[in-house]
Amino acid sequence: MGKWKSLSIRVKLTSAFLFTLLILFFINLFLYTSVNSMMGRINEVYRSNSRLNELSAALESVQNSMTEYLSVKSSDTLDTYYQSCQELNRQIQRLNEEICSNEMLMMERNIRNMTLEYLDVTDEAMQAKRGRNIERYGQRYEEAELKFEYINEWIYSLNNLRFEANTESYRTLVSALQTFESFSLAVLILAGIANGFLIYVLARNITGPLTVLARTADEVARGKLDVETVEVGSQDEVGIVAKAFNQMIESIRINLERTKENMEKEAAMKEKQLMMESHLKDVQLKYLQAQINPHFLFNTLNAGAQLAMLEGAEKTCLFVENMADFFRYNVKKINQEATLKEELELVDSYLYIMNVRFGGEIHFGSSVEEELLGIKVPSMILQPIVENAVSYGIRGIEWEGWILLTAKLEDERIRISIRDNGNGMSREKIREIMEGGTREADLSRNSTGIGLGNVISRLRLYYNTEHVLEIRSEGQDKGTEVILYLPVLETGGKMDDV
């Protein structure tokens, strides 16, 4: 195909003409050969009847030459007799001599045997005539005449059977010839259509780019410079002109692109300025939130835990300790990496607090491969997802709610699944979350303030890939599954000792 595209238009047209000519030549040669073969088969049909007629004529010649010699007894008639016998022997060699179940072949075998016997009788008659044994050659002549008539009757019967069979074969072959004529006509028509289509494709291949080039050049002449480049599929004369035209258009576009880039740079600078102002406001808000002394909060919670222990309130002590661990992790790890084990411990603390608050209605189970516990991951990525499953999944359902967390190594990635049997999620909601259209969780709803959108953004930045989180749900009351796909990185993703 590559060589064809590099040929000139003259060579392409010449090649197409020769190819079409060769196709028509071979089709006609095939049809001529097939017709001749079928005509030969038709001629072969009645050849068996012709051979039987030749056998009958040779038999009659032997009978006549024998009768003439017995009457005249001359050397000429004797020579004629022997010549007739040779011809008859040659004819009977064509007949079947094997025993078989076919009626006509068996009749041939009987005719062959009777003819051989007939020749023996004629020879005896001729020998008796030459020895002047009148009584003997008379007897043999009468016997030969009877056999001659009997053999002729058999030849006539066989000839009739052959004719009937051959007539049916002839009709079949004639019908096949008529069908073949129709087939030949159809082949010629199809060949003509194919050749016409080939010529059309070749002409379109040559004139198509010229038409596109002319139309594009007309648009450029009217001042429209944002036209599409002409596709160059060949390296002939048309391809060379199209390439030159495309280079001209590309030169014009480069100048326009430079002007556009300068304008885009100015717009980007303005956008960065607006983003900096937005980030500044966010920093100011976080600064105000950080005014609360975290150490005072932890010391207060620890004091409460010790007081509960002194009073014998073990459950209250355990609750306060989990509260202290939860807030300490939030403050300590918010901008740091954590191990997967630490993230799971945070989830356990959070669910313990939630079960104390809501009467133990949250059932949680986890299955994590041991070798994954030391993997370093961004902090605060599991608890917000579990929190979302509690708040929007199983909170308020009428059946027993559960959350299942699994983590395993799959295709050189850590696959973490957090699944619940709660309210489920619509496709529109899933699409809105994945596209970043949802707002962060509202602090007034007892949330940590870190939503799914925040988790998705941090994971994408950390792993430098878009496909880090997937949300699945079959619909209302069918539960939700959030799946994290975390690549195992050389830095930050190694397995540490737990």
C-alpha positions as CSV (number, residue, x, y, z in Angstrom):
1,M,0.0,0.0,0.0
2,G,2.9,2.4,0.8
3,K,4.4,1.8,-2.7
4,W,1.1,2.4,-4.3
5,K,0.7,5.8,-2.6
6,S,4.2,6.8,-3.9
7,L,3.4,6.1,-7.5
8,S,2.7,8.8,-10.0
9,I,-0.8,9.4,-11.4
10,R,0.2,8.1,-14.8
11,V,1.5,4.8,-13.4
12,K,-1.6,4.4,-11.2
13,L,-3.9,4.8,-14.2
14,T,-1.9,2.4,-16.4
15,S,-1.8,-0.2,-13.6
16,A,-5.5,0.0,-13.1
17,F,-6.2,-0.5,-16.8
18,L,-3.9,-3.5,-17.0
19,F,-5.3,-5.0,-13.8
20,T,-8.9,-4.7,-15.2
21,L,-7.8,-6.2,-18.5
22,L,-6.2,-9.2,-16.8
23,I,-9.3,-9.8,-14.7
24,L,-11.5,-9.9,-17.8
25,F,-9.0,-12.1,-19.7
26,F,-8.8,-14.7,-16.9
27,I,-12.6,-14.7,-16.5
28,N,-13.1,-15.3,-20.2
29,L,-10.5,-18.0,-20.2
30,F,-12.2,-19.8,-17.3
31,L,-15.6,-19.6,-19.1
32,Y,-14.2,-20.8,-22.4
33,T,-12.4,-23.8,-20.7
34,S,-15.6,-24.7,-18.7
35,V,-17.8,-24.5,-21.8
36,N,-15.5,-26.7,-23.8
37,S,-15.3,-29.2,-21.0
38,M,-19.1,-29.4,-20.7
39,M,-19.5,-29.8,-24.5
40,G,-17.0,-32.6,-24.4
41,R,-19.1,-34.3,-21.7
42,I,-22.2,-33.9,-23.8
43,N,-20.5,-35.4,-26.8
44,E,-19.3,-38.3,-24.6
45,V,-22.9,-39.2,-23.8
46,Y,-23.8,-40.9,-27.0
47,R,-20.4,-42.3,-27.7
48,S,-21.4,-45.7,-26.2
49,N,-24.3,-46.0,-28.6
50,S,-21.8,-45.2,-31.5
51,R,-19.5,-47.9,-30.3
52,L,-22.3,-50.4,-30.2
53,N,-23.3,-49.4,-33.8
54,E,-19.6,-49.9,-34.9
55,L,-19.6,-53.3,-33.2
56,S,-22.8,-54.3,-35.0
57,A,-21.3,-53.1,-38.4
58,A,-18.1,-55.1,-37.8
59,L,-20.2,-58.2,-36.9
60,E,-22.2,-57.8,-40.1
61,S,-19.0,-57.4,-42.1
62,V,-17.7,-60.7,-40.7
63,Q,-20.9,-62.5,-41.5
64,N,-21.1,-61.1,-45.1
65,S,-17.4,-61.8,-45.8
66,M,-17.8,-65.4,-44.5
67,T,-21.0,-66.0,-46.6
68,E,-19.3,-64.6,-49.7
69,Y,-16.2,-66.8,-49.3
70,L,-18.3,-69.9,-48.7
71,S,-20.1,-69.1,-52.0
72,V,-17.2,-67.9,-54.1
73,K,-14.0,-69.2,-52.3
74,S,-11.6,-66.6,-53.6
75,S,-8.5,-65.1,-52.1
76,D,-10.0,-61.6,-52.0
77,T,-13.0,-62.7,-50.0
78,L,-10.7,-64.6,-47.6
79,D,-8.6,-61.4,-47.1
80,T,-11.8,-59.4,-46.5
81,Y,-12.9,-62.0,-43.9
82,Y,-9.7,-61.8,-41.9
83,Q,-9.7,-58.0,-42.0
84,S,-13.4,-58.0,-40.8
85,C,-12.4,-60.5,-38.0
86,Q,-9.6,-58.2,-36.9
87,E,-11.9,-55.2,-36.7
88,L,-14.5,-57.2,-34.8
89,N,-11.8,-58.3,-32.3
90,R,-10.8,-54.7,-31.8
91,Q,-14.4,-53.7,-31.2
92,I,-15.1,-56.4,-28.6
93,Q,-12.0,-55.5,-26.7
94,R,-13.9,-52.3,-25.6
95,L,-16.6,-54.4,-24.0
96,N,-16.7,-55.3,-20.3
97,E,-15.3,-58.7,-19.4
98,E,-15.7,-58.6,-15.6
99,I,-18.7,-60.0,-13.6
100,C,-20.6,-57.2,-11.9
101,S,-24.1,-56.2,-10.7
102,N,-24.7,-53.6,-13.5
103,E,-27.2,-54.8,-16.0
104,M,-25.7,-53.1,-19.0
105,L,-22.2,-54.1,-18.2
106,M,-23.3,-57.7,-17.8
107,M,-25.0,-57.5,-21.2
108,E,-21.7,-56.3,-22.6
109,R,-19.9,-59.2,-21.1
110,N,-22.4,-61.7,-22.6
111,I,-22.1,-60.0,-26.0
112,R,-18.3,-60.3,-25.8
113,N,-18.4,-64.0,-24.9
114,M,-21.1,-64.8,-27.6
115,T,-19.0,-62.9,-30.2
116,L,-15.9,-64.8,-29.4
117,E,-17.9,-68.0,-29.7
118,Y,-19.3,-66.7,-33.0
119,L,-15.8,-66.1,-34.3
120,D,-14.7,-69.6,-33.4
121,V,-17.7,-71.0,-35.4
122,T,-16.9,-68.9,-38.4
123,D,-13.3,-70.0,-38.3
124,E,-14.4,-73.7,-38.3
125,A,-16.8,-73.0,-41.2
126,M,-14.0,-71.4,-43.2
127,Q,-11.6,-74.3,-42.4
128,A,-14.2,-76.8,-43.5
129,K,-14.7,-74.9,-46.8
130,R,-11.0,-74.9,-47.5
131,G,-10.9,-78.7,-46.7
132,R,-13.9,-79.3,-49.0
133,N,-15.9,-80.7,-46.1
134,I,-19.3,-79.6,-47.4
135,E,-21.4,-81.1,-44.7
136,R,-19.3,-79.6,-41.9
137,Y,-19.0,-76.1,-43.2
138,G,-22.8,-76.1,-43.9
139,Q,-23.5,-77.0,-40.3
140,R,-21.1,-74.4,-39.0
141,Y,-22.5,-71.7,-41.4
142,E,-26.0,-72.3,-40.1
143,E,-24.8,-72.2,-36.5
144,A,-22.9,-69.0,-37.2
145,E,-25.9,-67.4,-38.8
146,L,-28.0,-68.2,-35.7
147,K,-25.4,-66.8,-33.4
148,F,-25.1,-63.7,-35.6
149,E,-28.9,-63.0,-35.3
150,Y,-28.8,-63.7,-31.6
151,I,-25.9,-61.4,-31.0
152,N,-27.6,-58.6,-33.1
153,E,-30.7,-58.9,-30.9
154,W,-28.5,-58.5,-27.7
155,I,-26.7,-55.5,-29.3
156,Y,-30.1,-54.0,-30.2
157,S,-31.4,-54.4,-26.6
158,L,-28.2,-53.0,-25.1
159,N,-28.3,-50.1,-27.5
160,N,-31.8,-49.2,-26.5
161,L,-30.9,-49.4,-22.8
162,R,-27.8,-47.2,-23.4
163,F,-29.9,-44.7,-25.4
164,E,-32.5,-44.3,-22.6
165,A,-29.8,-43.8,-20.0
166,N,-27.8,-41.5,-22.2
167,T,-30.9,-39.4,-23.0
168,E,-31.4,-38.7,-19.3
169,S,-27.7,-37.8,-18.9
170,Y,-27.9,-35.6,-22.0
171,R,-30.9,-33.7,-20.5
172,T,-29.1,-33.3,-17.2
173,L,-26.0,-31.9,-19.0
174,V,-28.0,-29.6,-21.2
175,S,-29.8,-28.3,-18.1
176,A,-26.4,-27.8,-16.4
177,L,-25.1,-26.0,-19.5
178,Q,-28.0,-23.6,-19.4
179,T,-27.4,-23.0,-15.7
180,F,-23.7,-22.4,-16.4
181,E,-24.7,-19.9,-19.1
182,S,-26.7,-18.0,-16.6
183,F,-23.8,-18.2,-14.1
184,S,-21.3,-17.0,-16.7
185,L,-23.5,-14.1,-17.5
186,A,-23.8,-13.2,-13.8
187,V,-20.0,-13.5,-13.4
188,L,-19.4,-11.2,-16.4
189,I,-21.9,-8.7,-15.0
190,L,-20.3,-8.8,-11.5
191,A,-16.9,-8.5,-13.1
192,G,-18.1,-5.4,-15.0
193,I,-19.5,-3.9,-11.8
194,A,-16.3,-4.6,-9.9
195,N,-14.2,-3.1,-12.6
196,G,-16.5,0.0,-12.7
197,F,-16.2,0.3,-9.0
198,L,-12.4,0.0,-9.1
199,I,-12.2,2.7,-11.7
200,Y,-14.6,4.9,-9.7
201,V,-12.4,4.4,-6.5
202,L,-9.2,5.2,-8.4
203,A,-10.7,8.3,-10.0
204,R,-12.1,9.4,-6.6
205,N,-8.7,8.8,-5.0
206,I,-7.1,11.1,-7.5
207,T,-9.7,13.8,-7.9
208,G,-11.0,13.7,-4.2
209,P,-7.9,15.5,-2.7
210,L,-7.9,18.0,-5.6
211,T,-11.6,18.8,-4.8
212,V,-10.8,19.3,-1.1
213,L,-7.7,21.3,-2.0
214,A,-9.7,23.6,-4.3
215,R,-12.4,24.1,-1.7
216,T,-9.9,24.8,1.1
217,A,-8.0,27.3,-1.1
218,D,-11.2,29.1,-1.9
219,E,-12.0,29.5,1.8
220,V,-8.5,30.8,2.5
221,A,-8.9,33.3,-0.4
222,R,-12.0,34.6,1.3
223,G,-10.1,35.3,4.5
224,K,-11.0,32.1,6.5
225,L,-7.7,31.0,8.0
226,D,-9.0,28.4,10.6
227,V,-9.6,25.8,7.9
228,E,-8.6,22.2,8.4
229,T,-5.4,21.0,6.7
230,V,-5.8,18.9,3.6
231,E,-5.2,15.2,4.4
232,V,-2.3,13.9,2.3
233,G,-2.7,10.1,1.6
234,S,-0.4,9.8,-1.3
235,Q,3.0,11.0,-2.5
236,D,2.1,11.7,-6.1
237,E,1.7,15.1,-7.8
238,V,-1.5,15.8,-5.8
239,G,0.2,14.9,-2.5
240,I,3.1,17.2,-3.2
241,V,0.8,20.2,-3.9
242,A,-1.3,19.4,-0.8
243,K,1.8,19.3,1.4
244,A,3.0,22.7,0.1
245,F,-0.5,24.1,0.7
246,N,-0.6,22.7,4.3
247,Q,2.8,24.2,5.1
248,M,1.6,27.6,3.9
249,I,-1.5,27.4,6.1
250,E,0.7,26.2,9.1
251,S,2.9,29.2,8.8
252,I,-0.1,31.5,9.0
253,R,-1.4,29.6,12.0
254,I,1.9,29.8,13.8
255,N,1.8,33.6,13.7
256,L,-1.8,33.6,15.0
257,E,-0.9,31.1,17.7
258,R,1.8,33.2,19.0
259,T,-0.6,36.1,19.4
260,K,-3.1,33.9,21.1
261,E,-0.5,32.5,23.5
262,N,0.4,36.1,24.6
263,M,-3.2,36.8,25.4
264,E,-3.6,33.4,27.3
265,K,-0.5,34.2,29.4
266,E,-2.1,37.5,30.5
267,A,-5.4,35.7,31.3
268,A,-3.4,33.0,33.3
269,M,-1.7,35.6,35.3
270,K,-5.0,37.2,36.3
271,E,-6.4,33.7,37.2
272,K,-3.3,33.0,39.4
273,Q,-3.8,36.3,41.1
274,L,-7.5,35.4,41.9
275,M,-6.4,31.9,43.2
276,M,-3.8,33.5,45.5
277,E,-6.4,35.8,47.0
278,S,-8.7,32.7,47.5
279,H,-5.9,30.7,49.2
280,L,-5.1,33.7,51.4
281,K,-8.6,33.8,52.7
282,D,-8.5,30.0,53.3
283,V,-5.2,30.4,55.3
284,Q,-6.7,33.2,57.3
285,L,-9.7,30.9,58.3
286,K,-7.4,28.0,59.2
287,Y,-5.3,30.4,61.3
288,L,-8.4,31.5,63.3
289,Q,-9.4,27.8,63.8
290,A,-5.9,27.0,65.1
291,Q,-6.1,29.5,67.9
292,I,-7.5,26.8,70.2
293,N,-4.6,25.2,72.1
294,P,-4.6,21.5,71.1
295,H,-2.4,20.6,74.1
296,F,-5.0,22.1,76.5
297,L,-7.6,19.9,74.8
298,F,-5.6,16.7,75.1
299,N,-4.6,17.4,78.7
300,T,-8.2,18.1,79.6
301,L,-9.4,14.9,78.0
302,N,-6.7,12.9,79.7
303,A,-7.7,14.4,83.1
304,G,-11.3,13.4,82.4
305,A,-10.1,9.9,81.6
306,Q,-8.1,9.6,84.8
307,L,-11.1,10.9,86.8
308,A,-13.4,8.4,85.2
309,M,-11.0,5.6,86.0
310,L,-10.8,6.7,89.7
311,E,-14.6,6.7,89.9
312,G,-14.7,3.2,88.3
313,A,-16.3,4.3,85.1
314,E,-14.3,2.1,82.7
315,K,-16.5,2.7,79.7
316,T,-16.4,6.4,80.2
317,C,-12.6,6.2,80.6
318,L,-12.3,4.2,77.3
319,F,-14.6,6.7,75.6
320,V,-12.5,9.7,76.6
321,E,-9.3,8.0,75.7
322,N,-10.6,7.2,72.2
323,M,-11.7,10.8,71.9
324,A,-8.2,12.0,72.9
325,D,-6.6,9.6,70.4
326,F,-8.9,10.7,67.7
327,F,-8.3,14.5,68.1
328,R,-4.5,13.9,68.6
329,Y,-4.3,12.1,65.3
330,N,-6.3,14.8,63.5
331,V,-4.0,17.5,64.7
332,K,-0.7,15.6,64.4
333,K,-1.3,13.9,61.0
334,I,-3.3,16.3,59.0
335,N,-0.4,17.4,56.8
336,Q,1.7,14.2,57.2
337,E,1.9,10.7,55.9
338,A,0.6,7.8,57.9
339,T,0.7,4.1,57.8
340,L,-2.3,2.1,56.8
341,K,-2.3,0.6,60.3
342,E,-2.6,4.1,61.8
343,E,-5.4,4.9,59.5
344,L,-7.3,1.8,60.5
345,E,-6.7,2.6,64.2
346,L,-8.2,6.0,63.6
347,V,-11.3,4.4,62.0
348,D,-11.6,2.1,65.0
349,S,-11.5,5.1,67.4
350,Y,-14.1,7.0,65.4
351,L,-16.5,4.1,65.2
352,Y,-16.1,3.4,68.9
353,I,-17.1,7.1,69.6
354,M,-20.0,6.8,67.2
355,N,-21.3,3.6,68.8
356,V,-21.2,5.2,72.2
357,R,-23.2,8.1,70.9
358,F,-25.7,6.1,69.0
359,G,-26.1,3.0,71.2
360,G,-23.9,0.5,69.3
361,E,-26.0,0.3,66.1
362,I,-22.9,0.5,63.8
363,H,-21.5,-3.0,63.0
364,F,-18.0,-2.8,61.5
365,G,-15.7,-5.5,60.1
366,S,-12.3,-5.4,58.4
367,S,-10.1,-7.7,56.4
368,V,-6.6,-6.4,55.6
369,E,-3.6,-8.3,54.3
370,E,-0.8,-8.3,57.0
371,E,1.9,-7.1,54.6
372,L,0.0,-3.9,53.7
373,L,-0.2,-2.5,57.3
374,G,3.2,-0.7,57.0
375,I,2.4,1.0,53.7
376,K,2.7,4.8,53.9
377,V,-0.4,6.7,52.6
378,P,-1.8,10.2,52.9
379,S,-3.3,10.8,56.4
380,M,-7.1,11.1,56.9
381,I,-8.2,9.2,53.8
382,L,-10.2,6.3,55.4
383,Q,-12.0,8.0,58.3
384,P,-13.8,10.6,56.1
385,I,-15.1,7.8,53.9
386,V,-16.3,5.7,56.9
387,E,-17.9,8.9,58.4
388,N,-19.7,9.4,55.1
389,A,-21.0,5.8,55.2
390,V,-22.2,6.4,58.8
391,S,-23.8,9.8,58.2
392,Y,-25.4,9.3,54.8
393,G,-25.5,5.5,54.5
394,I,-26.6,3.6,57.6
395,R,-27.8,6.5,59.8
396,G,-31.6,6.3,60.1
397,I,-32.2,3.0,58.2
398,E,-34.8,0.6,59.6
399,W,-32.6,-2.5,59.2
400,E,-29.3,-3.5,60.9
401,G,-26.5,-1.4,59.4
402,W,-23.0,-2.6,58.8
403,I,-19.8,-1.4,57.3
404,L,-17.1,-3.7,55.8
405,L,-13.5,-2.6,55.1
406,T,-11.1,-4.8,53.0
407,A,-7.6,-4.1,51.7
408,K,-5.5,-6.2,49.4
409,L,-2.7,-6.0,46.8
410,E,-4.1,-6.1,43.3
411,D,-2.2,-5.4,40.0
412,E,0.6,-3.6,41.9
413,R,-1.9,-1.3,43.5
414,I,-3.5,-1.4,47.0
415,R,-7.3,-1.9,46.6
416,I,-9.2,-0.6,49.6
417,S,-13.0,-1.2,49.7
418,I,-15.3,0.4,52.2
419,R,-18.8,-1.0,51.7
420,D,-22.1,-0.4,53.6
421,N,-25.7,-1.7,53.3
422,G,-27.3,1.6,53.7
423,N,-29.4,4.0,51.7
424,G,-27.3,3.8,48.5
425,M,-26.5,6.6,46.1
426,S,-27.9,7.7,42.8
427,R,-25.8,7.9,39.6
428,E,-26.3,11.6,39.5
429,K,-24.9,12.0,43.0
430,I,-21.9,9.8,42.3
431,R,-21.1,11.8,39.1
432,E,-21.5,15.0,41.1
433,I,-19.0,13.8,43.8
434,M,-16.5,12.5,41.3
435,E,-16.6,15.8,39.3
436,G,-16.0,17.8,42.5
437,G,-19.4,19.4,42.5
438,T,-20.3,18.7,46.1
439,R,-19.5,21.0,49.0
440,E,-17.3,20.0,51.9
441,A,-19.2,18.5,54.9
442,D,-20.9,21.0,57.2
443,L,-19.3,21.3,60.7
444,S,-22.7,21.8,62.2
445,R,-23.6,18.2,61.3
446,N,-21.0,16.8,63.7
447,S,-18.5,16.2,60.9
448,T,-14.7,16.3,61.0
449,G,-14.9,18.8,58.2
450,I,-13.1,16.6,55.6
451,G,-15.4,15.4,52.8
452,L,-15.0,13.0,49.9
453,G,-14.1,15.8,47.6
454,N,-11.1,16.7,49.8
455,V,-10.0,13.0,49.9
456,I,-10.2,12.7,46.2
457,S,-8.2,15.9,45.6
458,R,-5.4,15.0,48.0
459,L,-5.1,11.4,46.6
460,R,-4.8,12.8,43.1
461,L,-2.2,15.2,44.1
462,Y,-0.3,12.7,46.2
463,Y,-0.2,9.9,43.5
464,N,-0.3,12.2,40.5
465,T,-3.1,10.2,38.8
466,E,-6.8,10.7,38.3
467,H,-8.1,7.2,38.9
468,V,-7.7,6.9,42.6
469,L,-11.3,6.5,43.8
470,E,-14.4,4.8,42.5
471,I,-18.0,4.9,43.9
472,R,-20.4,2.1,43.2
473,S,-24.1,1.8,44.1
474,E,-27.0,-0.1,42.6
475,G,-29.5,2.5,43.7
476,Q,-31.9,3.3,46.6
477,D,-31.5,1.1,49.7
478,K,-28.9,-1.0,47.9
479,G,-25.8,0.2,49.8
480,T,-22.7,2.0,48.6
481,E,-19.1,0.9,48.0
482,V,-16.2,3.3,47.8
483,I,-13.0,1.8,46.4
484,L,-9.5,3.4,46.7
485,Y,-6.8,2.4,44.2
486,L,-3.4,3.4,45.7
487,P,-0.3,2.8,43.7
488,V,2.7,1.3,45.6
489,L,5.2,4.2,45.3
490,E,9.0,4.0,45.7
491,T,8.9,6.8,48.1
492,G,6.0,7.1,50.5
493,G,4.5,3.8,49.5
494,K,7.1,1.4,50.8
495,M,6.2,-1.2,53.4
496,D,7.6,-0.2,56.8
497,D,7.9,-2.4,59.8
498,V,4.7,-2.3,61.8
